[in-house]
Amino acid sequence: MPRPSAPLVILCAVGSSGDVHPFVGLGRELVARGCRVTLMAAGYFRGLAEAAGLEFVDPLPDLDFRAAIADPVIWDRYRGTKVVLEKMGRPLLEGLHTAIVARHEPGQTVVVASSLAFGARVAEETHAIPLVSVHLSPALFRSAHDSPRLPAGWTHVGPRWWRRLQWMVIDRLLADPAVGPWLNAYRARHGLPPVRGILRDWWHSPTRVLGMFPDWFAPPQPDWPPQVRLVGFPLYSEEGVSAPERATAAWIESGAPPIVFTPGSANVFGHGFFAAAVEACGILGRRGLLLSRFAEQVPAALPDHVRHVDFLPFRWLLPRAAALVHHGGIGSASQALAAGIPQLIRPLGFDQFDNLARVERLGVGTGLVPSRFHGPALRDRLERLLGDSAVAARCGAAARRLAGADGIGRAADEVCRLLPAT
């Protein structure tokens, strides 16, 4: 158990389970290294944090996570990012800032925060609290060289001057107007000047920025911030907290490896996704496993060859699976890479189009747009993926690259370098 005088690490995770899991894994690692660790996230994740042995703080008890993700516009490829900023980034701004400052122990505290934890970035400015910014996906790093693929826009094509111009337009007409009014109003209350280029420069801590992916997945670009360090995929999925029930484990291991389907941990609009999954499994004659904590979107009557479970740790499950069909979140994509199985992605927004492009570049998976995500088309894509020996070979190569990789350990190394010697 950490000593009362041990350094304090405050972890701030804004988002869904895919955003919170890496911070829980990092927190467990830092506790094992003798740090005191506090996780700040939506109250929805209290049980997970406390089961993992972390102190938990809900910076905004009035925020209803279930109600926030019930807005279908979140999954609109053009408007979704603004909705997430309004429903998660903006409400948590003051709560995170206040909670961090209240717990800050000068000379003893380091804050580690996810991309949308704007309150942590303000705390760094108002109280000089060392901050490590954590970006889970390469899509969050701008570049005029190898540009990320956005849900809307063509920033990844054309000459560099054209890409720079597009990023400039995005900042001036979209990003800064979406965040600047409420962020700068809050900054003014604390004596800070207004900022521009919020999603270009400001949200990167000048102290340290961690990219939670390996360089072979997304090579660093010349125009990335110089304080960026790539540490590798976190690959934590509630190990030590959640385990498969005996009956579920027996079903998974009693027959041919199932195809695993998940529309995303925060997606409550997966009715069509799961209906297509069941139909495709029936046509293929394959077993399927549907993952969602929101059972209301799963078909009420499932055939014997398809099962539904709320959650299973991917590190345990995916090595026992034939393929993963998912939304394109970086956590799901990286877990499939580590398991050495092909993946089929149905991207909706955010970083998902960029992650799909990188998966396709590696030759380990393919995509299917929502308008074509139905049983027969899904069957065709899965049949080709599962029958392609070259895809299988590339999946195996990716798994070997990740064998023994410790992204969480390397992230903890970077955090510990900022802690006091005591």
C-alpha positions as CSV (number, residue, x, y, z in Angstrom):
1,M,0.0,0.0,0.0
2,P,1.4,3.5,-0.9
3,R,2.7,5.5,2.0
4,P,0.8,8.7,3.0
5,S,3.9,10.7,1.9
6,A,4.0,9.0,-1.5
7,P,3.6,11.1,-4.6
8,L,0.1,11.7,-5.7
9,V,-1.0,11.0,-9.3
10,I,-4.4,12.4,-10.4
11,L,-5.8,10.7,-13.4
12,C,-8.6,12.4,-15.4
13,A,-10.5,10.4,-18.0
14,V,-13.3,12.0,-20.0
15,G,-15.3,9.7,-22.2
16,S,-16.6,6.2,-22.6
17,S,-15.1,2.9,-21.3
18,G,-12.6,2.9,-24.1
19,D,-11.3,6.2,-22.8
20,V,-11.4,5.2,-19.1
21,H,-9.9,1.7,-19.3
22,P,-6.3,2.8,-20.1
23,F,-6.4,5.1,-17.1
24,V,-7.6,2.3,-14.8
25,G,-4.8,0.2,-16.1
26,L,-2.3,3.0,-15.7
27,G,-3.6,3.7,-12.2
28,R,-3.1,0.0,-11.1
29,E,0.5,0.2,-12.4
30,L,1.3,3.4,-10.6
31,V,-0.2,2.0,-7.3
32,A,2.0,-1.0,-7.7
33,R,5.0,1.4,-8.0
34,G,4.1,3.0,-4.7
35,C,2.1,6.1,-5.8
36,R,-1.1,7.3,-4.4
37,V,-3.6,7.4,-7.3
38,T,-7.0,9.2,-7.7
39,L,-9.1,8.6,-10.8
40,M,-11.5,11.4,-11.8
41,A,-14.2,10.3,-14.2
42,A,-18.0,10.2,-14.7
43,G,-19.7,8.6,-11.7
44,Y,-20.8,5.8,-14.1
45,F,-17.2,4.4,-13.7
46,R,-17.0,4.5,-9.9
47,G,-17.6,0.7,-9.5
48,L,-14.8,-0.1,-12.0
49,A,-12.3,2.3,-10.3
50,E,-13.0,1.1,-6.8
51,A,-12.9,-2.6,-7.8
52,A,-9.4,-1.8,-9.4
53,G,-8.3,-0.4,-6.0
54,L,-8.2,3.3,-7.0
55,E,-9.5,6.2,-5.1
56,F,-12.4,7.7,-7.2
57,V,-13.7,11.2,-7.5
58,D,-16.7,12.2,-9.5
59,P,-16.0,15.8,-10.5
60,L,-19.6,16.4,-11.6
61,P,-22.2,14.3,-9.8
62,D,-25.0,16.0,-11.7
63,L,-23.7,14.6,-15.0
64,D,-25.9,11.6,-16.1
65,F,-23.6,9.6,-18.3
66,R,-26.4,7.3,-19.5
67,A,-28.5,10.4,-20.5
68,A,-25.5,12.0,-22.2
69,I,-24.9,9.0,-24.5
70,A,-28.6,8.7,-25.3
71,D,-28.4,11.6,-27.9
72,P,-28.3,10.0,-31.4
73,V,-26.5,13.0,-32.8
74,I,-23.3,11.8,-31.0
75,W,-23.0,9.2,-33.8
76,D,-23.5,11.7,-36.7
77,R,-20.2,11.8,-38.5
78,Y,-20.4,15.6,-39.0
79,R,-22.0,16.8,-35.8
80,G,-20.9,14.2,-33.3
81,T,-17.7,15.8,-32.1
82,K,-19.4,19.1,-31.2
83,V,-22.1,17.2,-29.3
84,V,-19.4,15.3,-27.3
85,L,-17.6,18.5,-26.5
86,E,-20.9,20.0,-25.3
87,K,-22.0,17.0,-23.3
88,M,-18.6,15.9,-21.8
89,G,-15.9,18.5,-22.3
90,R,-17.8,21.6,-21.3
91,P,-19.7,20.3,-18.2
92,L,-16.6,18.7,-16.7
93,L,-14.4,21.8,-17.3
94,E,-15.0,23.5,-13.9
95,G,-15.6,20.3,-12.0
96,L,-12.2,18.8,-13.0
97,H,-10.3,22.1,-12.4
98,T,-11.9,22.6,-9.0
99,A,-11.3,19.0,-7.9
100,I,-7.7,18.9,-9.0
101,V,-6.8,22.2,-7.3
102,A,-8.5,21.0,-4.1
103,R,-6.3,17.9,-4.0
104,H,-3.1,19.4,-5.3
105,E,-0.2,18.9,-3.0
106,P,2.6,21.3,-4.2
107,G,5.7,19.4,-5.2
108,Q,4.0,16.1,-4.8
109,T,1.4,16.0,-7.5
110,V,1.3,15.1,-11.2
111,V,-1.9,15.1,-13.3
112,V,-2.4,12.7,-16.2
113,A,-5.4,13.7,-18.4
114,S,-7.2,12.5,-21.5
115,S,-7.8,14.7,-24.5
116,L,-11.1,16.3,-23.4
117,A,-10.1,16.9,-19.8
118,F,-9.8,20.6,-20.4
119,G,-10.1,21.4,-16.6
120,A,-6.7,19.6,-16.1
121,R,-5.1,21.8,-18.7
122,V,-6.4,24.9,-17.0
123,A,-5.2,23.7,-13.6
124,E,-1.7,23.4,-15.1
125,E,-1.9,27.0,-16.1
126,T,-3.5,28.4,-12.8
127,H,-1.4,26.4,-10.3
128,A,1.6,25.2,-12.3
129,I,0.6,21.5,-11.6
130,P,2.7,19.2,-13.9
131,L,0.4,17.7,-16.5
132,V,0.8,14.8,-18.9
133,S,-1.6,14.9,-21.8
134,V,-2.7,11.5,-23.0
135,H,-4.0,11.0,-26.5
136,L,-5.2,7.5,-27.2
137,S,-5.5,7.8,-31.0
138,P,-3.2,9.2,-33.7
139,A,-6.1,11.0,-35.2
140,L,-5.7,13.6,-32.4
141,F,-2.3,14.7,-33.8
142,R,-2.4,17.3,-36.6
143,S,0.0,17.0,-39.5
144,A,0.4,18.4,-43.0
145,H,2.5,15.3,-43.8
146,D,0.7,12.1,-43.0
147,S,-2.6,13.7,-42.0
148,P,-5.3,11.8,-40.1
149,R,-8.5,11.0,-41.9
150,L,-11.4,12.9,-40.4
151,P,-15.1,11.9,-40.7
152,A,-15.7,15.1,-42.7
153,G,-13.0,16.7,-44.8
154,W,-10.1,15.8,-47.0
155,T,-7.1,16.8,-44.8
156,H,-5.3,13.6,-45.8
157,V,-5.1,14.4,-49.5
158,G,-3.5,17.1,-51.7
159,P,-0.2,19.0,-51.3
160,R,1.0,20.2,-47.8
161,W,-0.1,23.8,-48.4
162,W,-3.6,22.5,-49.1
163,R,-3.7,20.4,-45.9
164,R,-2.4,23.3,-43.8
165,L,-5.1,25.5,-45.3
166,Q,-7.8,23.0,-44.5
167,W,-6.6,22.7,-40.9
168,M,-6.7,26.5,-40.6
169,V,-10.2,26.6,-41.8
170,I,-11.2,23.8,-39.4
171,D,-9.8,25.8,-36.5
172,R,-11.3,29.2,-37.4
173,L,-14.7,28.0,-38.5
174,L,-15.3,24.8,-36.5
175,A,-13.0,23.9,-33.6
176,D,-12.3,27.3,-32.0
177,P,-16.0,28.5,-32.3
178,A,-17.2,25.2,-30.7
179,V,-14.9,25.4,-27.7
180,G,-13.5,28.9,-27.4
181,P,-16.6,30.8,-26.1
182,W,-17.1,28.7,-23.0
183,L,-13.4,27.8,-22.4
184,N,-12.2,31.3,-22.7
185,A,-15.0,32.6,-20.5
186,Y,-13.9,30.2,-17.8
187,R,-10.2,31.1,-18.3
188,A,-11.1,34.8,-17.9
189,R,-12.7,34.1,-14.5
190,H,-9.3,32.8,-13.4
191,G,-7.2,35.6,-14.9
192,L,-6.1,33.7,-18.0
193,P,-5.9,35.3,-21.5
194,P,-8.0,33.8,-24.3
195,V,-6.5,31.1,-26.4
196,R,-6.9,30.1,-30.1
197,G,-5.9,26.9,-31.9
198,I,-7.4,25.0,-29.0
199,L,-7.5,21.6,-30.6
200,R,-4.3,22.4,-32.6
201,D,-1.9,23.5,-29.8
202,W,-3.5,24.3,-26.5
203,W,-4.8,20.9,-25.5
204,H,-1.2,19.5,-25.6
205,S,0.5,20.0,-22.3
206,P,3.9,21.7,-22.8
207,T,5.3,19.4,-20.2
208,R,4.6,16.0,-21.8
209,V,2.2,14.4,-24.3
210,L,1.8,10.7,-24.5
211,G,0.6,9.0,-27.7
212,M,-0.8,5.6,-26.6
213,F,0.1,3.7,-29.7
214,P,3.3,2.3,-31.3
215,D,5.3,4.1,-34.0
216,W,4.7,1.3,-36.5
217,F,0.9,2.0,-36.2
218,A,1.3,5.8,-36.6
219,P,4.8,7.0,-37.3
220,P,5.6,10.4,-35.6
221,Q,5.4,13.3,-38.1
222,P,7.8,16.3,-38.3
223,D,5.2,18.8,-37.3
224,W,4.0,16.9,-34.2
225,P,4.7,18.7,-30.9
226,P,8.3,18.0,-29.7
227,Q,7.1,16.9,-26.3
228,V,5.2,13.9,-27.7
229,R,6.3,10.4,-26.6
230,L,4.8,7.3,-28.1
231,V,4.5,4.5,-25.5
232,G,2.4,1.8,-27.3
233,F,-1.1,0.5,-26.9
234,P,-2.4,0.3,-23.3
235,L,-4.2,-3.0,-23.9
236,Y,-6.0,-3.0,-20.5
237,S,-9.5,-4.4,-20.5
238,E,-10.5,-4.8,-16.8
239,E,-8.0,-7.6,-16.1
240,G,-8.0,-8.2,-12.3
241,V,-11.5,-6.7,-12.1
242,S,-13.8,-8.6,-14.5
243,A,-13.7,-12.3,-15.5
244,P,-15.9,-14.5,-17.7
245,E,-18.6,-16.4,-16.0
246,R,-18.0,-20.2,-16.0
247,A,-20.9,-20.9,-18.3
248,T,-19.9,-18.2,-20.8
249,A,-16.3,-19.4,-20.9
250,A,-17.4,-23.0,-21.4
251,W,-19.7,-22.0,-24.4
252,I,-16.9,-20.0,-26.0
253,E,-14.3,-22.8,-25.7
254,S,-16.7,-25.6,-26.5
255,G,-16.9,-25.1,-30.3
256,A,-15.4,-23.1,-33.2
257,P,-14.1,-19.7,-32.3
258,P,-17.0,-17.2,-32.4
259,I,-17.1,-13.9,-34.3
260,V,-17.3,-11.1,-31.7
261,F,-19.5,-8.1,-32.4
262,T,-19.5,-4.8,-30.5
263,P,-20.8,-1.4,-31.7
264,G,-18.9,0.5,-29.0
265,S,-19.2,0.6,-25.3
266,A,-21.2,3.9,-25.3
267,N,-23.4,3.1,-28.3
268,V,-27.0,2.6,-27.3
269,F,-28.2,2.6,-30.9
270,G,-26.9,-0.7,-32.0
271,H,-30.2,-2.4,-32.9
272,G,-29.4,-2.6,-36.6
273,F,-25.8,-3.6,-36.0
274,F,-26.7,-6.6,-33.9
275,A,-29.6,-7.6,-36.2
276,A,-27.1,-7.7,-39.1
277,A,-24.6,-9.6,-37.0
278,V,-27.2,-12.3,-36.2
279,E,-28.2,-12.6,-39.8
280,A,-24.6,-12.8,-41.1
281,C,-23.7,-15.5,-38.6
282,G,-26.8,-17.5,-39.7
283,I,-25.8,-17.3,-43.4
284,L,-22.2,-18.1,-42.6
285,G,-23.0,-21.0,-40.3
286,R,-20.7,-19.4,-37.7
287,R,-21.1,-18.8,-34.0
288,G,-21.4,-15.2,-32.8
289,L,-20.9,-13.4,-29.6
290,L,-22.7,-10.0,-29.1
291,L,-21.1,-7.6,-26.5
292,S,-23.1,-4.7,-25.0
293,R,-24.0,-3.5,-21.5
294,F,-27.2,-2.1,-23.0
295,A,-29.2,-5.3,-23.6
296,E,-32.2,-3.5,-25.0
297,Q,-30.5,-3.1,-28.4
298,V,-29.9,-6.9,-28.7
299,P,-32.5,-9.0,-30.5
300,A,-34.8,-10.6,-27.9
301,A,-34.7,-14.1,-29.3
302,L,-31.2,-15.3,-30.3
303,P,-30.5,-18.6,-32.2
304,D,-28.5,-21.2,-30.3
305,H,-25.3,-20.3,-32.2
306,V,-25.3,-16.7,-31.0
307,R,-24.9,-15.5,-27.4
308,H,-25.1,-12.1,-25.8
309,V,-23.0,-11.0,-22.8
310,D,-22.6,-7.6,-21.2
311,F,-18.8,-7.5,-21.1
312,L,-15.7,-9.7,-21.3
313,P,-12.1,-8.7,-21.1
314,F,-10.7,-8.5,-24.6
315,R,-7.3,-9.8,-23.5
316,W,-9.0,-13.1,-22.5
317,L,-11.7,-13.2,-25.2
318,L,-10.2,-12.2,-28.5
319,P,-7.4,-14.9,-28.6
320,R,-10.4,-17.3,-28.5
321,A,-12.3,-15.5,-31.3
322,A,-12.3,-15.8,-35.1
323,A,-12.7,-12.1,-35.9
324,L,-13.8,-8.8,-34.3
325,V,-16.5,-6.7,-35.9
326,H,-16.6,-3.3,-34.2
327,H,-17.0,0.5,-34.5
328,G,-13.4,1.4,-35.1
329,G,-12.4,2.6,-31.6
330,I,-8.7,2.6,-31.0
331,G,-9.1,0.3,-28.0
332,S,-11.0,-2.4,-29.9
333,A,-8.7,-2.1,-33.0
334,S,-5.5,-2.5,-30.8
335,Q,-6.9,-5.5,-28.9
336,A,-7.7,-7.3,-32.2
337,L,-4.1,-6.5,-33.4
338,A,-2.7,-8.0,-30.2
339,A,-4.9,-11.1,-30.5
340,G,-3.8,-11.7,-34.1
341,I,-7.4,-11.8,-35.5
342,P,-8.9,-10.0,-38.5
343,Q,-11.3,-7.1,-37.9
344,L,-14.1,-5.5,-39.7
345,I,-14.9,-1.9,-38.9
346,R,-18.2,0.0,-39.3
347,P,-17.0,3.6,-38.6
348,L,-19.4,6.3,-37.5
349,G,-17.3,9.3,-36.5
350,F,-14.5,10.7,-34.3
351,D,-11.2,8.8,-34.8
352,Q,-12.8,5.7,-36.3
353,F,-12.2,6.6,-40.0
354,D,-8.5,7.2,-39.3
355,N,-8.2,3.9,-37.3
356,L,-9.9,2.1,-40.1
357,A,-7.4,3.5,-42.6
358,R,-4.5,2.4,-40.5
359,V,-5.9,-1.1,-40.1
360,E,-6.4,-1.4,-43.9
361,R,-2.9,-0.1,-44.4
362,L,-1.6,-2.9,-42.3
363,G,-3.7,-5.4,-44.3
364,V,-5.4,-6.9,-41.2
365,G,-9.0,-5.8,-41.7
366,T,-11.5,-3.9,-43.8
367,G,-14.5,-1.6,-43.4
368,L,-18.1,-1.4,-44.2
369,V,-20.0,1.9,-44.2
370,P,-23.3,2.0,-42.1
371,S,-25.5,2.2,-45.2
372,R,-24.2,-1.2,-46.4
373,F,-24.0,-2.8,-43.0
374,H,-26.6,-5.5,-43.4
375,G,-26.5,-9.3,-43.2
376,P,-25.5,-10.3,-46.7
377,A,-22.9,-7.6,-47.2
378,L,-21.5,-8.4,-43.7
379,R,-21.4,-12.1,-44.6
380,D,-19.5,-11.4,-47.8
381,R,-16.8,-9.3,-46.1
382,L,-16.4,-11.7,-43.2
383,E,-16.1,-14.7,-45.6
384,R,-13.4,-13.0,-47.6
385,L,-11.5,-11.9,-44.4
386,L,-11.7,-15.3,-42.7
387,G,-10.7,-17.1,-45.9
388,D,-7.7,-15.0,-46.8
389,S,-4.4,-16.6,-45.8
390,A,-2.5,-13.4,-46.4
391,V,-4.7,-11.5,-44.0
392,A,-4.1,-14.3,-41.4
393,A,-0.4,-14.0,-41.9
394,R,-0.4,-10.2,-41.4
395,C,-2.6,-10.6,-38.3
396,G,-0.1,-13.0,-36.9
397,A,2.8,-10.6,-37.6
398,A,1.0,-7.8,-35.8
399,A,0.4,-10.0,-32.8
400,R,4.1,-11.0,-32.7
401,R,5.0,-7.3,-32.7
402,L,2.8,-6.7,-29.7
403,A,3.8,-9.8,-27.8
404,G,5.4,-8.6,-24.6
405,A,4.7,-4.9,-25.4
406,D,3.9,-2.9,-22.3
407,G,2.3,0.4,-23.2
408,I,1.0,0.9,-19.7
409,G,4.4,0.3,-18.2
410,R,6.1,2.7,-20.6
411,A,3.4,5.3,-19.9
412,A,4.0,4.8,-16.1
413,D,7.7,5.4,-16.8
414,E,7.0,8.7,-18.4
415,V,4.7,9.8,-15.5
416,C,7.3,8.7,-12.9
417,R,10.0,10.8,-14.4
418,L,7.9,13.9,-13.4
419,L,7.3,12.7,-9.8
420,P,9.5,14.0,-6.9
421,A,12.4,11.8,-6.0
422,T,10.7,10.8,-2.7
